[in-house]
């Protein structure tokens, strides 16, 4: 396993991060504990969660359960010092989380203290803003994205208030580093500029979607990562399982994510079928598991801080962690580039 620093911090994380969003719905507490045991044994020292989780499906009855499962494992195993732990404060829009209101100082303080309680720890290594208060293009909103709806002064005020509150948390020892999620280039740079100008905590990472079907990060965000040392934590590197090939031809395996979240967050639609089939064919032609190839490709990207993997079975977990040992040949990379050129953003 290779390790990288988070931004300009001294926090070293494995290039593969254990994602947890199925724990509490698709996975039981015992299964979550087995996943953490196995991941740590394989050199994965980075776990990512959120107060919102689980998301398969999201529910007023289950939010917070994933953090609670991690907390019982940390308490039982005594391995808090071996794990870099990341979680997130939810953004607006979920009525059962703080009334669905935008992120504000009081909400951050409440969310952080509750996450610390559920996780049974006194600090979070990486505390992330799950999504912005303002409109954004993530979660399949790119097709209707309209910046004219965004109030610039309010957006800047929100960011400053968030930074000020996270500064309190860092000074109190509750948070070591801060990160963003579902952010844009402007938003990330605004955080960086305000933190530099006012002596506030510096963003270390951005957790955005990245996979063979959705490579927006290759463009202006990649440039920002390069110049500002803000790495990507790639979520959904298998496009919610599409890139494993298991949904080809309209197949919906029992117990799969698509059997619970029917359209996989807008990803499972006709335009993805041809590129997924092409990527699966490349993998099989070169003797690779399609899911492992998709993860291995993400690991080649120069802006990548860590790739967040998720699994509902131990077999799946072993496959995706095993991608760390795969070196994609120039021929495979050329074949991938050819499919990407033909299908640049099918989801």
C-alpha positions, 0 to 999 in steps of 0.5 A: 500500500502506498501512502500520501499526505493530505494537502499540506498537513502531516497526516499520511493516508493510504491511497485507498480509503475505506468508504462506509455508506452502506453500513447500517442499511446494506451491511450490519454492524458485525459486517462493518466491523469485519470490513474494518478489520480486513481493511486495516490488515491490508494497509488501509489506514483511512476510513471515510464516513458522514453523519448522513450515512448510510445512504442505501437508502438515506433515511430519517431512521438510520442517519448516524448509524454508520458513525455509531458502527465505527464507534463501537469498532474503535472502542472494541479494537482500541485501534483509534491511533491506527486510523485516520478518520474522516467524517462530514457535516451535512449540507442543507435539504434534509429536513430530518437533519437540523430542519434541513437548514443551511450549514451555519456555525451552530449547526457545525458545532452540534454536528461535530459534537454528535459525530464525536459522540457516535464515533467514540473519539475526542477528535476527527482527523479530517472534517469535511463540508458534505455539500455547499449551501449554494447550488452546485453541479454535483449529484447529476445537477450538471444538466440544469446548473445555472450560476445566475441563481447564486448570490455571490455575497451570501456564498462568500459569507457562508464560506467565511462563517464555516471557516471561522467555526472550523477554526474554533474546532481546530483550536479546541483539538476536535479537528486536525484538518478540514476538507470539502466535498461536492465543491467547485473550483471557485468554491475551493479557491474561495476557501483557500483565499479566505483562509490565507487572508485571515489565518484560518485552517487551510483546506486539505482535500476535496471529496468529489465524484470521479470515475471512468464515466465522470471525469470532470475533475481532470480539468480545472479542478486538477489544475487547482489540485496541482498548484494548491496541494489540495488532493482529490478524495474520489468517491464513487470510483465504480460509478455506484457499481456500474463499472463492475459490469453487473448491471449490463443488459438491464440486470439488477442483482438481488441485494445490489444498490440498484435494487434499493436506489433504482437509478443509482443517483441518476447514473443508471440510464441508457447512455451509460450502457455502451461505455460501460460495456466498452470498459468491461471489454477492455478489462476482460481482454487484458485479463483484469477484473473490471472493478479492479481496473476502474480503481487502478485507473483512478490511482494513476491520476496525479491529483489523487490523494485517496480513492474511496472504495465501498463494498457490501461483501468481503469478496468485493472488498478484497477485489477493490483493495487488490487494485493497489497491486495493479499497474495498468499497461500503456496499451490499457491506458490507450484503450481507456483513453479511446473510450473516454474520447468517444463517451466523455460524460455519459452520466 
